[in-house]
Amino acid sequence: MTTFSIELPALDGRTPLGFLAALGLLRVCADVCRMPTALSFSDSTACAILHSPCETAEEIAEALRGVIESIPESAILPDGGAGFPPPSGVGKDPLRRSREEFHQLATNHPEAAETWLPSLVTDLALDKQERCAITLFTAPSGKQTLQTFFAKPLEAVRGRPERLLEALVGWRRVEGVTGEYLDHRVLRSNSDDPEGRAGRESGVPGATWLATMALPLLRITGDGQRVRTTLWHRRRSGPVMLWPLWRPALNTLAVRCLLEHPVFAPVDHVPTVSSTHWPALGVINVYGAERQRIPGRTFDGVLSPLPVKLL
């Protein structure tokens, strides 16, 4: 089978949403579409390069459209089964539950237990109420839950499949789309808004949906009390997300191994990362992000770029 290498100009790996969307694209093409697929990044532009049987970005978008259309109305994940994640209760995320309830959830949703639960919830980290921890990639705000984290981006692209191609070649922001707070540019300033309004949310639906599809590559665990999520590291001022970009074309297994490599752990709280072993790993650079709170809001904040110092 012929493999084509297509650079996708909208998936800038230097930003958290661009990088996560590139990971999600790799996983959907490889694990859901069952295509031989690999991912790399451009040395010059830092944009994602997809290596697959698809000859054009339009073919890639058409494959993604097929995935969207294959999801039953009773489901929100392409390989998670009906009813998962469960709908929210009043003032409580239904995946924040006791260890016993968590194990029952895995029994009730065997398909999700294989693909999704290991990336979303862990009983290896419990809060003061003895509830299981959830992934650091979510930042629940108001009525947001893990269910809406996946459902809202899916709804935004299900009715407008052309947004899948936009996610790959040229982002168009849509007012009212939160970007699930993975996108620091989702909040418009007065100068960004046509009517001069401040704080209006305007996200990229297709890229957000792809980013949510990346989570099965990003596992969650814990040390009994504190949650640990792939790419996330603790520092005094709060958790920081660090990720590499790489030259060689890597499949999903190789990408997971690279992202979990200890060489990307910061050596201090700046954060500072050593680049000594990068040539052997084919790494181009490492980028960072952290949650920045929004004035007047009570949730953890929007995932925003953070400078990384290199040794």
Salt bridges, closest charged atoms under 4 A:
ASP12 OD2 - ARG14 NH2 2.86
ASP43 OD2 - ARG247 NE 2.57
GLU69 OE2 - ARG65 NE 3.19
ASP79 OD2 - ARG27 NH1 3.39
ASP123 OD2 - ARG99 NE 3.54
ASP123 OD2 - HIS103 NE2 2.76
ASP127 OD2 - ARG131 NE 2.83
GLU162 OE2 - ARG160 NE 2.30
GLU166 OE2 - ARG172 NH1 3.85
GLU175 OE1 - ARG197 NH2 2.99
GLU175 OE2 - ARG200 NH2 3.00
ASP183 OD2 - ARG173 NH1 2.72
ASP193 OD1 - ARG188 NH1 3.54
ASP193 OD2 - ARG197 NE 2.89
GLU195 OE1 - ARG197 NE 3.81
GLU201 OE2 - ARG297 NH1 3.55
ASP223 OD2 - ARG226 NE 3.49
ASP223 OD2 - ARG228 NH2 3.43
GLU260 OE1 - ARG219 NH2 2.74
GLU290 OE1 - ARG235 NH2 2.59
ASP300 OD1 - ARG293 NH2 3.79
